[in-house]
Amino acid sequence: MAISKALQLCLLATAAIAYSSPAKSAADYPTPALAEYVYGCMKANGENRDSLQRCSCSIDVIASVISYDHYVAAETYKSMGMVPGENGALFRESAPAKASITELKRAQAEADIRCF
């Protein structure tokens, strides 16, 4: 049953990716999602004013490249991919998971180039 539920989650995430359009700005992302990203980014890059500016820039660039639905799908795949064993394998190895995570990595690379 666990794989069946995992497959359902995978299909839902894929549907979200297929039916969403690219984001136009960070305003398309909910404020808590923006704050969570900036907080995590600052924890990784230093808790100072410069990091705040760079991390805020980074999420703005990501939001301009991929829609919020795509961002959520990719983060879900990454998170669920950490589940050990067969249940996590679906989120690590499926084509939709790989495509979604690759899209997020490209957006993050663009953000790194522009902001860091």
Secondary structure, 3 states (H helix, E strand, C coil): CHHHHHHHHHHHHHHHHHHCCCCCCHHHCCHHHHHHHHHHHHHHHCCCHHHHHHHHHHHHHHHHHCCHHHHHHHHHHHHHCCCCHHHHHHHHHCHHHHHHHHHHHHHHHHHHHHHC
